[in-house]
Amino acid sequence: MIEHDVIIVGGGLAGSRAALEIARTDPSLSIGLVAKTHPIRSHSVAAQGGIAAVLQNADPNDTWEAHAFDTVKGSDYLADQDAVEILTREAPDVVIDLEHMGVLFSRFPDGRIAQRAFGGHSHHRTCYAADKTGHAILHELICNLMGCGVTIYDEWYVLQLILEEGQTKGVVMYRILDGALAIVRAKAVMFATGGYGRVYNTTSNDFASTGDGLAMTAIAGVPLEDMEFVQFHPTGLYPVGVLISEAVRGEGAYLINSEGRRFMEDYAPSRMELAPRDITSRAITREIRAGRGINPDGSAGGPFVYLDLRHMGEEKIMSRVPFCWEEAHRLLGINAVHQPMPVRPTVHYSMGGIPVNTQGQVRSSTDDLVEGFFAAGEAACVSVHGANRLGSNSLLECVVYGRRTGAAIAQYVQNRKRPDLDETPYLADATRQIQALLDQTGSYRIAQIRQQYQDCMTQYCGVFRSEEVMRAGIARLKEIQQLYNQVYLDDKGKCWNTEVIEALELRSLMIVGELILTAALNRKESRGSHSREDYPNRDDASFLKHTLAYYSPAGIDIGYMPVTITLFQPQERKY
Ligand SMILES: Cc1cc2nc3c(=O)[nH]c(=O)nc-3n(C[C@H](O)[C@H](O)[C@H](O)COP(=O)(O)OP(=O)(O)OC[C@H]3O[C@@H](n4cnc5c(N)ncnc54)[C@H](O)[C@@H]3O)c2cc1C
């Protein structure tokens, strides 16, 4: 059995920032960090546009209160405002701390950190490293981690959370290199496992964003919060879904329909292309539905709209958003200096997740906590984003709450014994589970079932939703879930068996998708990213509350939890 004081699952921004904080707080603690990828291949590395913080470099009139208000309004008033206050007040400090670690932010000519406009933010407050911000931050964090004695288990897949009598005791993990299984026993377990974009067929997320941490938490009987809120980013490159950062619109790009018109004036006249993502994604979807989308041959009635950078000029495009230019060029052969890019909404971010308090401690219900279990980053729901996240607030959440959760864990494990744990049944179960996958004699390949599943979620639980469509979706999803036992693996070996990993990830996708659909069906209103055609209005009287969804193989139970409102009373949300 492997032993640590703390085991962190996830090497993205949230997990690595937490690990660093624990090591800084108490260098004598033994910290393990596991990731199924190498940590610097976590999805955080792909973050493009930036990280929000009121540094007042571009705009001396900006305040944390304005950042908090924008965030709460953007969330359609579902965010917990105590958590938003912490996020926005601590933002300048964590960004300066990152700079001191060595992160190379882009700068104004006078040397101060540059700040740009972003959707839903009322001031220019997004700090950035061109359009490769996640790369700049994650590499520096991991470099800093290497120097402080954290044991990194890279390319190990965690397949179970060990939770006995209300207390987490460790995890079960599988080494991808050779199929070895190991149990880790620890005083505290932290999940920072990122998002689940792969539940859908078109996403900006990496292949590893399969919601494993969410599924393991749900299987262990811990509820998940606000799973119905799935963020569709307005500008996924057509047809692949790869992200074209909001920074491109922050720097001045236009959205154009088949009539050559900037249609955002019909939807959010005061903010135009820089309206929040839920509103912009719905606007694009409506334009496409109304026949004002564009076809690959340029004719009207097609599946995408144009993102037009041409008026920005070559110099600005190449210095501020070079990566986005490169993506369109590499994937579609488009030179955005002279041609518009085809875009449409793509699944991007999970507002919901593992419910935590502002110390990162996981909730087992509205009032109770799970002993020894922590979470942060996209996998968690502290809820700073409520029903819709603003761009550049997620990297910020990872760093602010990664740091806070790390500090809370360092405190929690002091003077505490390692829990009693018998590893035998866990090892036997995991061995049986993997052997069963290898022995199965079905006729389906993993990719076939995964594709059907992703198509189902995309068709029945997309930008617009309704009772009838979602009920049909749940029925279809149940049929596809039955096929899981008919998966056939070609590779029966132990060395780098990616089929075993994909089969385990498919299990995660299936659980997460069912939770999303069930939570969405139960929320009979439209709020933020959750847009019901049969309930088009926000209904504060009935639904100004967080969903808690409890999973069991027999079905999903839905409960609700109050929203914390401290600073701003809910108002109608207009831009
Ligand atoms: C293309 C793109 C651009 C973005 N741009 C921005 C931006 O400009 N600004 C912004 O604020 N946000 C942006 N976001 C969102 C933001 O990047 C993410 O929400 C954030 O980085 C998530 O960090 P994380 O630490 O929570 O998880 P991740 O970085 O996703 O890391 C998850 C970690 O968990 C590990 N893991 C998962 N499951 C297992 C398992 N079963 N066993 C072992 N390890 C496991 C993975 O290996 C990985 O190390 C962007 C997102 C995308 C997809």
The ligand as a Tripos MOL2 file, in Angstrom:
@<TRIPOS>MOLECULE
LIG
   53    58     1     0     0
SMALL
NO_CHARGES

@<TRIPOS>ATOM
      1 C1         -9.5240   25.1180  -25.0170 C.3       1 LIG1
      2 C2         -9.8260   25.7400  -23.6830 C.ar      1 LIG1
      3 C3         -9.5020   27.0540  -23.4300 C.ar      1 LIG1
      4 C4         -9.7810   27.6290  -22.1930 C.ar      1 LIG1
      5 N1         -9.4260   28.9260  -21.9800 N.ar      1 LIG1
      6 C5         -9.6650   29.4690  -20.7550 C.ar      1 LIG1
      7 C6         -9.2450   30.8010  -20.4710 C.ar      1 LIG1
      8 O1         -8.6250   31.4770  -21.2830 O.2       1 LIG1
      9 N2         -9.5180   31.3140  -19.2440 N.ar      1 LIG1
     10 C7        -10.1720   30.5950  -18.2860 C.ar      1 LIG1
     11 O2        -10.3890   31.1030  -17.1860 O.2       1 LIG1
     12 N3        -10.5650   29.3160  -18.5360 N.ar      1 LIG1
     13 C8        -10.3080   28.7460  -19.7320 C.ar      1 LIG1
     14 N4        -10.7100   27.4460  -19.9610 N.ar      1 LIG1
     15 C9        -11.2460   26.6500  -18.8580 C.3       1 LIG1
     16 C10       -10.0920   26.2230  -17.9460 C.3       1 LIG1
     17 O3         -8.9330   26.0200  -18.7080 O.3       1 LIG1
     18 C11       -10.3930   24.9330  -17.1810 C.3       1 LIG1
     19 O4        -11.6510   25.0170  -16.5760 O.3       1 LIG1
     20 C12        -9.3490   24.6940  -16.1020 C.3       1 LIG1
     21 O5         -8.0490   24.7920  -16.6260 O.3       1 LIG1
     22 C13        -9.5480   23.3450  -15.4350 C.3       1 LIG1
     23 O6         -8.4450   23.0800  -14.5880 O.3       1 LIG1
     24 P1         -8.4980   21.8780  -13.5640 P.3       1 LIG1
     25 O7         -7.2340   21.9410  -12.7920 O.co2     1 LIG1
     26 O8         -9.7640   21.9050  -12.8080 O.co2     1 LIG1
     27 O9         -8.5490   20.5630  -14.4730 O.3       1 LIG1
     28 P2         -7.6680   20.0750  -15.7210 P.3       1 LIG1
     29 O10        -6.6510   21.0450  -16.1310 O.co2     1 LIG1
     30 O11        -8.6390   19.5950  -16.7280 O.co2     1 LIG1
     31 O12        -6.8870   18.8360  -15.1170 O.3       1 LIG1
     32 C14        -7.5210   17.6210  -14.7610 C.3       1 LIG1
     33 C15        -6.4670   16.6740  -14.2420 C.3       1 LIG1
     34 O13        -7.1000   15.5140  -13.6920 O.3       1 LIG1
     35 C16        -6.4500   14.3690  -14.1620 C.3       1 LIG1
     36 N5         -7.4330   13.2680  -14.1200 N.ar      1 LIG1
     37 C17        -8.7080   13.2760  -14.5470 C.ar      1 LIG1
     38 N6         -9.2770   12.0750  -14.3310 N.ar      1 LIG1
     39 C18        -8.3380   11.2930  -13.7610 C.ar      1 LIG1
     40 C19        -8.3120    9.9440  -13.3190 C.ar      1 LIG1
     41 N7         -9.3640    9.1350  -13.4380 N.pl3     1 LIG1
     42 N8         -7.1590    9.4740  -12.7960 N.ar      1 LIG1
     43 C20        -6.0600   10.2560  -12.6900 C.ar      1 LIG1
     44 N9         -6.0410   11.5490  -13.0890 N.ar      1 LIG1
     45 C21        -7.1680   12.0440  -13.6200 C.ar      1 LIG1
     46 C22        -5.9730   14.7350  -15.5490 C.3       1 LIG1
     47 O14        -4.9330   13.8970  -15.9650 O.3       1 LIG1
     48 C23        -5.5040   16.1680  -15.3000 C.3       1 LIG1
     49 O15        -4.2000   16.1600  -14.7580 O.3       1 LIG1
     50 C24       -10.4270   26.8640  -21.1940 C.ar      1 LIG1
     51 C25       -10.7680   25.5450  -21.4490 C.ar      1 LIG1
     52 C26       -10.4890   24.9910  -22.6770 C.ar      1 LIG1
     53 C27       -10.9380   23.5670  -22.9180 C.3       1 LIG1
@<TRIPOS>BOND
     1     1     2 1
     2     2     3 ar
     3     2    52 ar
     4     3     4 ar
     5     4     5 ar
     6     4    50 ar
     7     5     6 ar
     8     6     7 ar
     9     6    13 1
    10     7     8 2
    11     7     9 ar
    12     9    10 ar
    13    10    11 2
    14    10    12 ar
    15    12    13 ar
    16    13    14 ar
    17    14    15 1
    18    14    50 ar
    19    15    16 1
    20    16    17 1
    21    16    18 1
    22    18    19 1
    23    18    20 1
    24    20    21 1
    25    20    22 1
    26    22    23 1
    27    23    24 1
    28    24    25 2
    29    24    26 1
    30    24    27 1
    31    27    28 1
    32    28    29 2
    33    28    30 1
    34    28    31 1
    35    31    32 1
    36    32    33 1
    37    33    34 1
    38    33    48 1
    39    34    35 1
    40    35    36 1
    41    35    46 1
    42    36    37 ar
    43    36    45 ar
    44    37    38 ar
    45    38    39 ar
    46    39    40 ar
    47    39    45 ar
    48    40    41 1
    49    40    42 ar
    50    42    43 ar
    51    43    44 ar
    52    44    45 ar
    53    46    47 1
    54    46    48 1
    55    48    49 1
    56    50    51 ar
    57    51    52 ar
    58    52    53 1
@<TRIPOS>SUBSTRUCTURE
     1 LIG1         1 GROUP 0 **** ****
